[in-house]
């Protein structure tokens, strides 16, 4: 599920460019508005709706939980906006670098805060990725705001969800529900909201496909985050930025000569994780 979600999210990264002339904000709005019904239908069919009922029950007993849910929704909404905005504004490589940093941060969170043990392959993968990160710090002295927003925002999101005990599809449903006011304003509240659809009727079908892909990716991602230890879940997250990097290159962005020493150690970490994943599957069997 983790690998499947990575492939689908990377596909969305490219798919956003097919929705021209919609802006990144408009794509984000349509994505949130149409993905929630898909997630709702899936949860009803798969009998996962009980998690939503559980959160509603907790809200009645402890209304202060709503503030935590608002923070969780804001963290997720910010990431989804950035994800749709970056490939349309030539910032794909910066965001993909943030996703490269993310598993390393998740690895540190899992080890230092949750005391999760690491295998020797996971440790070696983390060291290899850290070498790539260290080179990037040496090369430019820091990271762009897009990279830092991804690398630091997602760990806060997952830590908050664990703190709120909403690390399930019910929590995701509430996160998406609370983004609807802003998403609705973006889609409906702007004077030019319907104009692109009048000029390009095919956009109606394209935004529906966007929602289906997004809902499937979300559900696979959240399910994987619940089933896997945070360290392993974070390390498997390297699959997505590799694919996002390829998409950014396809869209015309370029890796400079002095950037290769950043990416090669990280790709080596990905290869080690593939070996770790095979060993994990065989061990579970």
N, C-alpha and C positions, 0 to 999 in steps of 0.2 A: 504493500500500500504506500509506503514511503517513496519508493522509486516511481510508482505509477503517478503519484501526485506531483513529483518533480517534473516528469515528462509533460504532464498536462499544464502545469504552471508555465513551463518554458514555452509550450505551444501558445499559451495566451500572450506571452511576451511578444511573439511575432504577430499573432492574430490582431492585436491592437492596431497595427499598421494598416490592416485591411478595412478598418472602419472609418477611414478618411471620408468626409472632412470633420468628423467629430473630434473634439478636443479630448485631452486626457481626463479632464474633470467630467465631461459628459459621458465618456466611456465608463468611468468609475461609477457615476450615478446610475446608468442603465444596468451595469453589472450587479450592483447591490439590489436594485429594485426587482430584477428578474431572477436573481439567484435564490433569494429567500423562498419564493413559492416552490422552486425545484427541491430545495432542501426540506421544506415542510412536507411535500408529497413523499419524498424518500423516507422520512422519519415515520410518517403514518403507515406506509406500506411495510416497512421493516420493523415496526413495533418499537421504535426508538423514541416515540413521543413522550414516553413516561419520564424521560429526563427533563423535558420542558415543564411538565406538570410538577416535577420535583422542585425545580427552581422557583416556579410560581408559589408553591407551598412555602418554601423557605422565605420568599419575599414577604408573604403575609405575616409570617412569624417575626421576621427581622427586616423591617423596611430599610435599614441602613445598608443592606446588601446592594441596594439599587445604585448607590454611589460607586461601589466597586465594579458593578456591571457597566456603568457609564465609562469608567476609566478603561476597562477592558475593551469596550467597543471603540473608544477613541484610538487606542493603540492599534487595533486591527484595521480600523478605517483609514488611518494615516498610511499604513503599509500598503493597503490596496490602492489608495490614490497614487502613491509614489510608483507602484508597479505599473500602472496604466500610463502615467505621465512620462516616465523616463524614456522608453523607446521612441516616443514621438518627439522628444526634445533633445536627442543626441546625447543622453546621459545613461545609456544602457550599460556601458562598461563600468561606470562608477557604481551603479546599483548592483551589477553582477559581482563586483569586488566586495560589496557589503555582504552579499550572500556567501562569498568565500570566507569572510571573516566570521560570519554567524556560527557555523558549527564549532569553530575554535572557542568562541565565547561560551557556547552551550556546553562544550566539553569542560571548560573551567568551572562553570556554574554547577554542573553535575558532580564534579569531583570535590570542589571546595565547599559548596553549600549543602549538597545532598549526600555526600560521602559515597558516591557510586564508584565501585571498583572498575578499573580499566584493564583490559587484556594487554599483552605486550604488543600486539599488532595495533591496537587502538592508541597506545602510548606512542608508538613509532610514527603512526599517521599524524598524531597531534604535533609531535616534534617537527616532522617534515613540513606540515602546514605553517607552524610557527616560524620556520626559516623563511618561507615565502612572505609572511607578514612582516618579519623583521627587515627584509630587503626593501619592501615597499616603504616602510617607515624611514629607512636610510635614504632611499631614492628621492622622496618628495617631502619628507619631514612630517607627514601626517596623512590624513584621509579626507576625502570630500564629505560634505554634510550628508549627501545621499548614502554613502557607504556607512557612515556612523549611525545614521538613522535606522538602517536595516540591522546592523550588527548589534546595536544596543537596545533597539526597540523591541525586537522579537523575544529576546530572553526575558525582558521585563513582562511582556505579554504572557508568556508561558508560566513564569513564576507567579504572576498575579492570578492566573486561572487555577493554579494548584492551591494557592492560598485561599481562593474563594470556593474551591472544590467544584469548579465548573469545567474541568478538563474532559468534556464529552460533547456530543453533538448538541445537547440541550444548551450548553454554554455558548457554542458557536451560533445557534439560532438566536439567542438573545443579543449577542454581539452584532449580528447582522440586522436584527430588528431595530436596535437603537441607532443605527446609521441611517435609517430610512428618512427621518426629517431632512437631514443634509442632502442625501441623495435625491430626494424629491425636489428640493429647492434647486439643485443643479440641473435637473432634467426639465422641470416644469416652470420654475420661477424665472428663468431667463427668457427674454423676449425672442431670442432666435432658437429656442429649444426644439421646435418642430420643423424649422426650415430645412435642415439637412435631409430629413426624411422625405420631405416633399420633392426635393431635387434628386434624391437618390433612394427610390423605394426599396431597393435591395437591402438597405440598412435594417429594415424590420426583421428580415430573416437572419441577418448576421448577428444582431444583438440577442436574438433568441438562442442561437448556437453558442454565443459567448456565455450566456447564463448556464446552459447545460454543461459546458466544459468546466466552467468555474465551480458549479455545485459539486460535480464529481470530484474535482481536485480538492476542494475544501474538505469534503467528507472523508476522503482517503487520508488527507494530511492530519486531520484531527484524530481520526481513529488510530493512525500510526503513533501519534504523540502520546496517546493513552496507553498503548500496548508496549512501547519500547522504553527502556531506561533513557533518561535525558541525554546522557553522554553518547550512547549509540544512536539515538534519534538525531542528535546534532551532527554527528559525523556523517550519517547517511545523507544529511542535507547538502553535502558537497556535490551530489549528482545534479541538483538544480542549477547552481551557478555555472557549472561546466556547459550545460545546455544553453543557459542564458548568454554566456560568452559567445557561443557559436551563433546565436541569433543576432547579437549585437554586431558581430563581424559580418554576417550576411547583410545586415542593414547598412553597411558601409563604414562602420567605425573600425579603428585600427589599433593594434598593439604595437607600441613603440619598441625599439630594439632593447632599451634598458629595462623594459617591463617583463621580459621573458624569465628573468631570475625570480620574479614574484610568482609567476604562474606555474613553472615547472615543478617546484617543490609541492605546490598544492595539488597538481595533477598526480604526483607520486603518492600523496596521501589518499587520493581517490582510489588509486590502484590497490593500495593496501586495504582499503575498506571493502573492496570487492572480494578480496581473499577472506577477510573477516566475515563478510556476509555469507559466503559459501560455507565456511566452517560453522557458523551459527545455525544455518539450515540443517546441515548434516547432524549437528549435535542435538537439535530439537527432535529430529526423526529418531 
